[in-house]
């Protein structure tokens, strides 16, 4: 299996930030200088929302939404962040809520901003089980994890120095139901979407869904065509909506309800439809960029809209591949 090149990861990370105003608070923009703030979503679910800014020395690379769930036996973490430093901050934040130990971790996909904090959790709890899709584990073991470590250390001017690859140790395929600490966690994988190894974690007791980067809140986001597929992501968002959960914790942006998934779905469908329309007219991705941007003007207030041209190129390749298959 080929490793993802760092140049490609830089391009992917350029699209990994976004924001919305679903809740009446402003996330920290100086994560290195401030503690992570946990916001209670439900009886058992807490989220520390990451800032919208691009990884830098100021943010220490913090940009995702680490979440944690209080169970009868301890804490379950979902996506502990982009470095050992962020992971340690998350543990301190958890300790302000409960003195119970961490008993499990879920990683939603291989992009390093979501899981490099594993190191801090494993240091504090050496026997902790870290769950992820089996393909994520394969990617990490084939060198992708080390590339993310190097990438974040460069982007943050050394603020993440000391972070080491700590791979998940329990592989999943999707459709698992795990009982952890008296709560039922359902794991979903719908195929290649934002990546080829996305999982969503459903907590029915609290009517909540950790969506990873399948769903983000009002932000333009994508990854390499080799990783992502807009057709698959549309189907994944539809599946998430079919679960009917009250609370959706997105990979980036503020937590909210069903409306987050609905607006993500509409954005993806509108983008796909626009690219397909201009592709059918024989235009290349470069030739259609201005036209697609005009079609997508209703989303111009979304974070990272200026990077839409790069996303159009990715979607164009998805559309071209689908046309070839047909």
Secondary structure as UniProt FT lines:
FT   HELIX           6..13
FT   TURN            14..15
FT   TURN            31..33
FT   STRAND          39..40
FT   STRAND          45..49
FT   TURN            57..61
FT   STRAND          65..70
FT   STRAND          75..78
FT   HELIX           84..95
FT   TURN            96..97
FT   STRAND          102..106
FT   HELIX           112..114
FT   TURN            115..117
FT   HELIX           118..124
FT   TURN            126..127
FT   STRAND          129..133
FT   HELIX           134..139
FT   HELIX           140..144
FT   HELIX           145..155
FT   TURN            156..162
FT   STRAND          170..172
FT   STRAND          177..180
FT   TURN            181..182
FT   STRAND          183..188
FT   STRAND          200..203
FT   HELIX           204..206
FT   STRAND          208..212
FT   TURN            213..214
FT   TURN            225..227
FT   HELIX           230..242
FT   TURN            243..244
FT   STRAND          247..250
FT   HELIX           258..280
FT   TURN            281..282
FT   HELIX           285..295
FT   HELIX           297..299
FT   TURN            300..301
FT   HELIX           305..307
FT   HELIX           308..325
//
